[in-house]
Amino acid sequence: MMFNNRQDAGNQLAKHLISYQNHSDTLILGLSCGGVPIAFEIAQLLHLPFHTLLVRKIRSPHSTLSLGAIAEQDVELLHADLIGILDIPNDYIRKELENQKTHLEKQAKSYHISERLLYQKQIILVDDGMATGSSMQVAIQALKKLQVTDIHLAVPVASRSSLAKISKEVPTTCLFSPSFFARISDFYHNFEPVSDLEVTHFLNSSCDLATI
């Protein structure tokens, strides 16, 4: 299964989330930055308010492979077994964590969502795909600390291992989980990086959060 782009993926996901349409207590959250265009598309089609949840991946020095992730609310996850297998130096992990925390703090100044707007809300948490699932795991932990009512995960594509792990924790809508999974980008014809400028554009074009 292939998606033309993130907009196409959002459109297809929205069809499977139609039961949430016009729910006054539901909020769509797209993981920064790749999940934002998909979340925006879902929010538009379901007439729901939308924002982004800040998550930063801890990258391997040799590839785009995720070694873990961090989120707001001081949530951090590292795949110790994977770090050990790849023999990643502790100094690299420490510096990468510091670097991503700096980026997270910088983004928070522009995109931070007030915790009171999340309290007791039903959240549809969206990303453009799941490989290791680390980004979703820290996002779920962050939201639970904020005492949301419910979390429903929505992704176009996911590895079978991450889907099996995450779906045990929260209800999950996934359109495709192939037997072989290398990179999320393999399932999109167009998978250009999402810039901070684009995120700002989507947020400025969304429903007014003050109305929820």
N, C-alpha and C positions, 0 to 999 in steps of 0.2 A: 504494500500500500504506500502510495506516494502523495504528498501534499504539494500544491503549487507553491505556497508560501505560508506565512503565519496567519494571514487573513483567511485563507482557505481553511486552514486547520481550525481556526476559531469558529468559522461558519459551520463546519461539520460537527464540532463539539457542541455548539449551541442547540442543535437539533436533538441531542441526547440529554439536554438539561432543561427542556421546555417546561417541565413541571415547576421550575423555580421562577418562571416568568411573572414579573410584576409583584414579587414577594417584597413587602415593605421592610422586612427584617433581614434581607439577604444582601450581602456585599461581595462583589467580585474583586479578588486580589491577584494581580499578576506578579510573578517573581521577576525581580529586576535582573537583567533587562529584557531577556528573550521572551519571557512570558507575558510582557506588557501588551504587545500588539494583539495577541490571541485573547487575552482577558478583555481588552477594549472591544474587540469584535463581539465577544459573547455578551458583554454588558449592553452594547447597542441593540443587539437582536432580542435580548430578554428584558430590556427596559429596566436595567438595574444600575445602581451606582457602582463606581469602579475606582480602584486606586492600586498602588504598587506596594509590595512588601520587599524590603531590602535584604538581599542575600548575596554573599560573595563566595565564590568557589576558591578553594585552595588547590592550585594547579601543580601538576608534576613539572619538574624542570625540563623534561624530555618530550612532553606532549601536552595535549589539552585534557588529558585524563584528570579527573577530580580526585584529589586525595582527602577531601573533606569540604566543609563549608562553615561559614559563620553567618549569623543573623543579628538583628537588633535584639534588645533584651539580654545581651551578653550570652548568647547561645553559640556553642562551638562544638563541632564534630570532626574528628579525625579518624580515618580508616587505618588504624595501627598495623593491621595485618598486611594491607596493600603497601604501606610505607616501608614495612620490613622486607617484603618480597622484592620491591624495587630498589632497596638499599638507599633510600633517600636520607641524606645527612640531617641530623637534628638542627644544625645551624640554618640550613635552607628552610626547614619547616618554620622555625622561629621567625626568620626574616619575612617569609611569605605571609605568615599570620599578621605580623605587624603592618606589612604593606596593605593587605586586604582590609584590616581594621581602619587604616587611614582612609582608604577609598570609601568604606562604609560610612564613616563619620562625615566625609565630604558630601556624599550623596544624601545623607540624612538631612542636611541643611536645606536641600531643595525638595526632597520627596517625602520627608517624614510624615506619617499619618498620626493624628492624635489618638492616643490609646482609648479615650472615652468614646470615640466613634466606632471602635471595634468591640467594646464591652457588650456582651450578651447578643452579639450578632451571629447570624448563620453565614459562614464564610465558604465561598467556592474559590479554592486555591488553584491557580493555573500556572503551568509552565509549558515550554515548547517541546518538552520531552524529558524522560528520565533515563539516565545511564546507570550510575551507581546509586542514585536516589538520595545522595547526601544533602543537596539543596532543599529538597522537599522535607527531609527529616528535621533539619534545623528550623525550617519555616513552621512546621507543625508544632515543634517544641515552643517556638516563640509565641505562636498564637494561643497555645494552651496556657502559657504564663499570663496572657492578657484576658483570660477567662471568657473566650468567645463561647457561644452556645453550642455550635456544631461546626465541623469542618468536612467539606466534600472536595476531594481532589479531582482535578480534570486535566488530562494530558492527551495529546494526539497519539504519542508513541512512547513505549517504555520497554526496557529490557525485562525479560521474564523474571530475573532474580529480584530486581528492584520492585517490580509490580507485586510479586508475591509477598515481599517484606512490608511494603507500605500499605497494601490493601488489608492487611491484618489489623492495622492501626486505625485507618479511617476509610469511609466509603470512597470508592474510586471509580471514575469513568475514564477508560482508556480505549481508544479506537483501534489500536494495533500493537501487538506484542509479538514480534517475530522470533523465530527460533535462533537466528543469528543476529546479534546486535553489536556493532562496532562504534558508530558515532551517530548522534541525533541528526546531524546534517545529511546523512545518507538517505533520509526519508523525506527530504524537501528538494524540490527543483531549485528554489531560491531560498537561501538561508544566510542572507547578509547579516552582519552584526547590527544590533540595535543600539543606536547612539543615545547619549544623554539628552541631546536636542530632540530626538524623536520621542523619548519618554515624556519630556516636558510637553510636547505637542499633544500626545494622547491624553495626558492628565488635564490639560487645559480644554480639551474637546469633550470631556466626559461629563456625566451627570453631576450635578452639584451635591457634594457630600453633606452639605449643611441641611439638605432636605431629608436625610435619613434619620 
